[in-house]
């Protein structure tokens, strides 16, 4: 519509030139009538052009307002995007959508054209600089994270074959918790260093479980031995020779302690053994004080 209106106006100017310069005079009796008709048509075209120009100015002003909204939206994304990868990826997508809208919108008033274009270029450039700065700092942070994880890997490798399970187990738990707190590392190192750390930790844990299984079997065997000894004490019959009986009971106590630990859920057997001893001591007239001293020793 804009091109058609401008073309019509240019053609009207050309027609006026032809009227004045190229076409000769007409008969006097037709001169006024035909000029009035030509003037009226010219006036109508001028009126249409003025009305169009008024509408066009409104359209251009509306385009300007839309472009200002887009500029402000890009600035808002620059200033308020959260400092993480996902947020910036979303922001990049939204800025591209805003850029596409900007170029789809038509012209703005000529007086505001440079101002609008400069503002758009400036806000877009600022967004890109801020985005690049974020990713540059993130890369540095990932390198620092890589060094932290390498140190934890070194500790895991150093202790994975340790026999000091009581000391090393809490240490291995701590470095695994610390590993989870450390952020991302450069992608090209991520899988490799995680596999090495996981393998070292798994190696230690497998050895720990194997040792515990071995201890469990040993403790269960100890429990069986203590059950047998407990039965012996319960069935003990005093000989009448107190000194000999005391010697026998002392031997039972020494054997009990030499047997060693039993499973945690079966430790009540120690209390039963002490109760059985108390009954025997009572039967051979040993005072509670002496009995406790003997058991303590």
N, C-alpha and C positions, 0 to 999 in steps of 0.2 A: 504493500500500500504506500509506503514511504517513497519507494523508487517511482511508482506510478504518478504520485502527486508532483514530485520534482520534475519528472519528464513532461508532464502536462504543462507545468509552468514555463519550462524552457520552450516548448512548442508554441505556447501562447506568445512569448516574446518574439519568436521567429515570425509568427503570423502578423504581429504588429509591424515588424520591420518590412515584411512583404507588402502590407497594406500601404505603408508610407512610401516605400522606395521602388518596389517592383511592379505594382499594379497601377495602371494609369487612372485618371479621373473617370467618373461615371456621369451620366446625364444629370442635369441639375435637379430635375423633378424626383429622382431617386436618391439623391445624395444624403439628405437628412434622415430619411427613413432607414436606409441601409446602415448608416453610421450608428443610429440609435440601437438597432438590433445588434450590431457588432459590439458596441459599448456595453450593452446589457449582458451579453454573453461573457464579455471580459470581466465585468463586475462580478458576475456569478462565480466565475472561476477564482477570482481573487478572494471572494468571501469563503468559498470552500477551502482554499489554501490557508486562510487565516484560522478557520475553525480547526483544520487538521493540525496546524502548528501549535494551537493551544492544547489539543489532545496529546500531541507528540511530547510536549514539554512535561505534561503530567506523567506520561509513560517513562520518559527519561528520568524524572525525579523518583518515580517508584523503583526503577532499576537501580538508581543510586542507593536508595534506602536498603534494598535487598543485598547489595554488595557490601554495605557497611555492616549489616548483620552477619554476613559470612566472615568478614575480617575480624569482627569481635569474637565469633565462635572459634576461629583458629587461635586467636590470642588466649582465649579461655582454656583451650586444650593445652597450649604451651605452658601456662602458669599452674594448671591444676591436675595434670596427669600424675598419677602416683608413681613413685620410683621403682617400678618393677617391669619385667619384660612383657608380661601379658598386657598390662595397662598401656604401655607404649605401642605395642602392636595394634591395639584397638584404636589408639589415637592416630596412628599413621593412616589407618583405613578411613577414619572419619575425616581427616584433613584432605585426603584424596577426593572423597565425596564432595567436600566443600569447594575444592578447586574446580571440580567438574561443573558444579552449579554456577560458580562465578563466571566461567567462560560461556555457559549456556545463556546467561542473562544478556540482554541487549545493551545498547549504548547508554551512557549517562550524559547529563548536560555537559556541553563542551568545557565550561568553566571549571567543572569538577573532575574532568577526565584524568588529568595528571595526578591530582591529589589522590583519587581512588586507586589508580594503578600503583602509585608509589607506596601507598599504605598496604596494599595487597602483597606486593613484592617484599616489603619490609617484614610483615608479620609471618609470611611463609618462610623467609630466610631465618628469622629468629626461631621458628619452630624447628627447622632442620638443624640449626646449631645446637639447640637445647637437647634434641634427640641424640645427636652425635656425641655430645658431651656425656649424656647418660650412659651410652653404650661404651664409650671410652673408659669411663670410671668403672663400669661393671666388669670390663675386661681386666682392669687392674685388680679389682676385688677378687675375681676368679683366680688370678695368679696367686694372690695372697692365700686364698683358700686352698689352693693346690699345695702350697708349702706346708700349711698346717696339717693337711691330710697325709702328706709324705712323712711328717714327723710321727704321726700316730701309726702309720704303717711300719716305720722303723722300730717303734716300741713293740708292736705286735710280733714282728719277725724276730726280735731279740729275745722275746719271752715265750714263744710258742712251744719250745721244747723243755721249758722249766719243769723241775720236779717239785718245786716249792709251791704246791697248789694253794695252800692257805694264804700266801702272800700275793701270788700272781692272779688268782681268780678275781679279787676285787679290782685289781689294776686293769684286767682285760674288760671287765664290765664298765669301768670308768671311761676307757678310751673309746669303747663302742658308743657310749652315751655322748661323748664329746664329738665323735664323728657325725652323729645325726644333727648336731647344732651348727655344724659348718655348712655354709651355703654351697652353691654350684661351683664347679671347676671348669676350665676350658673343655669343650665337648670332646676334643681329640684325646684327652687324658682320662675322661670320666670313667669309661667302662674298664679300662686297664687297671687303674689304681683301685677301683672298688673291688675287682676280682682278686687282686693281690691281697688286699686287706681282709676280705671275706675268707679267702683260703687260709690265711694265717690264723684268724680267729677260730675257724672251724677245726683246723688242725689241733689247736690247743683244747677246744671243747671236747673233741673226740677222745683225746688222751685223758682229759679230766673224767669223763664218763666211764672210760675203761678202768681208770684207777678206782673210781667209786664202786663200780661193779665188783672189782677185785676185793675192795674193802668190805663190801656188803657180804660177799661169800665168806670172807674170813671172820667177820663179826657174827654171822649166823652159826658158823662152826664153833666159835667161842661160846655162844649161847647154849649150844647143845652140851658142851663140856661142863658149863656151869650148872646146867640142869642136873647132870649126873652127880656132880659134887654136892649140890644142894640136897639131893636125895640121900647121899651118904651121910651128911651131917644130921639130917632129920632122923635117920635110922641109927645114929651113934648110940651105943650102949656103954655107959661108964664102966670101967674095970674095977673101980674101988681104989685104984692107985692114982691119986690126984695129979701127981707130978707127970706120970706117964700119959694120963688123959690130956693134960694141958699141952704136952709136947705134940700129941696127935692133932689137937685142935689148932695149934699154932701152924702146923704143917698144912692143914686144910686152908687156913687163911692165906698163907704164902702162895699156895697153889692157885687160889682164887684170883689173887692180884696178878699173878704171872700170866693167867689166861688172857687177860686184856679186855678190850671194849666189846660190847654187844650192840646190836641194832638199837637205835634210839627208842623205838616203840616197845622194846623189851627190857629197858633198863630197870624196871620194877623188880627184877630178879635179885638185884643187889640188896634191896630192902628185905626181901624174903630170906636171903642168906643171913643177914644180921639178926633177924628175928629168930631164926633157927639156932644161931650161936648163943643168943641170950637164953634160950630154953636149956641148952646143954650146960652153959656156965651156971645157971641157977641150980641145975640138978647136981652139980659137983661142988656146990657151995662156994662159988667165986663171986665176990661182991660186985655190984654194978660198977663201982669206980674202977676196980682192977680190970673188969671185963672191957670197959670203954677204953682204958689205957692200952690193953692188948690189941684191940681192934684198930686203934689210932696208930700204934706202932707198926 
